[in-house]
Amino acid sequence: MVELAVEELHKAGQPMNRTSISALSATFTHLVSTVQASQAGNGRTNPADGMATRLRGALRTCLEIAPLPFGQDETAWDAWVAQASKRMTAISLVAADMFDGLSVERPCESIAAACAAA
């Protein structure tokens, strides 16, 4: 989480100091542990669990989709965290389906239909 925070601060041209790195790292850790606790069903938030690893990947995806709201107020940050939480949850649910052996006989047909409906 610390390395990811440094990457994001650098990418956005934000100051990189102990305070900013700690605050952004804490935000990322909060996101991963909150979604992990809700998905695990047992409140576990062990960062070594496989789910935590998948959620860190989901967080990276969220950062690619919606940049962090640097320069905006706390309301914008709360909205970003809420949206990222929803996206990470959706990603983790689909990933769990994949790990649980979800099988689609004709995946290309499924994605064509899913994208055409959107």
C-alpha positions in Angstrom: 0.0 0.0 0.0 2.9 2.4 0.7 4.5 1.8 -2.7 1.1 2.3 -4.4 0.6 5.5 -2.5 4.0 6.8 -3.6 3.3 5.8 -7.2 -0.1 7.7 -7.2 1.3 10.8 -5.5 4.1 10.9 -8.0 1.8 10.4 -11.0 -0.5 13.2 -9.8 2.4 15.6 -9.1 1.6 15.7 -5.4 4.0 16.3 -2.6 5.6 13.1 -1.4 6.4 13.3 2.3 5.7 11.1 5.3 2.3 12.8 6.0 0.9 12.4 2.5 2.3 8.9 2.0 0.9 7.8 5.3 -2.5 9.3 4.7 -2.9 7.8 1.2 -1.5 4.4 2.4 -4.1 4.4 5.2 -6.9 5.2 2.7 -5.8 2.3 0.5 -5.4 -0.1 3.5 -8.9 1.0 4.7 -10.4 0.2 1.4 -8.8 -3.2 1.1 -9.6 -4.3 4.6 -13.2 -3.0 4.6 -14.0 -4.8 1.4 -12.1 -7.9 2.5 -14.0 -8.0 5.8 -17.4 -7.7 4.0 -16.5 -10.4 1.5 -14.9 -12.8 3.8 -18.0 -13.0 6.0 -16.0 -13.6 9.1 -14.6 -10.1 9.5 -11.1 -11.3 8.8 -8.7 -8.7 7.3 -5.4 -10.6 7.2 -3.3 -8.9 4.5 -1.6 -12.2 3.7 -5.0 -13.8 2.7 -5.4 -14.5 -1.0 -8.5 -12.2 -1.0 -6.4 -9.3 0.1 -4.0 -9.9 -2.8 -6.9 -9.9 -5.2 -8.3 -6.7 -3.7 -5.0 -4.9 -4.0 -5.2 -5.7 -7.7 -8.8 -4.5 -7.8 -7.6 -1.3 -6.2 -5.1 -0.8 -8.9 -7.9 -1.2 -11.5 -10.0 1.4 -9.7 -7.1 3.8 -9.8 -6.8 3.3 -13.5 -10.6 3.9 -14.0 -11.1 6.8 -11.7 -8.1 9.0 -10.7 -7.8 10.1 -7.1 -9.5 13.5 -6.4 -6.4 15.5 -5.4 -7.1 19.1 -4.8 -10.8 18.4 -4.0 -12.5 18.4 -0.6 -13.3 15.6 1.8 -16.7 15.0 0.2 -15.0 14.2 -3.1 -12.6 11.8 -1.3 -15.5 10.1 0.5 -17.3 9.7 -2.9 -14.1 8.3 -4.5 -13.7 5.8 -1.6 -17.3 4.7 -1.8 -17.2 4.2 -5.6 -13.9 2.3 -5.3 -15.4 0.1 -2.6 -18.3 -0.8 -4.9 -16.0 -1.5 -7.8 -13.6 -3.6 -5.7 -16.5 -5.6 -4.3 -17.8 -6.3 -7.8 -14.4 -7.3 -9.0 -13.9 -9.6 -6.0 -17.3 -11.3 -6.5 -16.6 -12.0 -10.1 -13.1 -13.3 -9.2 -14.6 -15.6 -6.6 -16.9 -16.9 -9.3 -13.9 -17.7 -11.4 -12.1 -19.4 -8.6 -15.3 -21.4 -7.7 -15.3 -22.9 -11.2 -17.8 -20.8 -13.0 -17.9 -22.2 -16.4 -19.3 -20.5 -19.5 -19.4 -22.8 -22.5 -19.1 -20.0 -25.0 -17.5 -17.0 -23.3 -17.2 -15.0 -26.5 -20.9 -15.3 -27.0 -21.5 -14.2 -23.4 -19.3 -11.1 -23.6 -20.8 -10.1 -27.0 -24.3 -10.3 -25.4 -23.3 -8.5 -22.2 -21.6 -5.6 -24.1 -24.4 -5.3 -26.6 -26.9 -4.9 -23.7 -25.0 -2.1 -22.1 
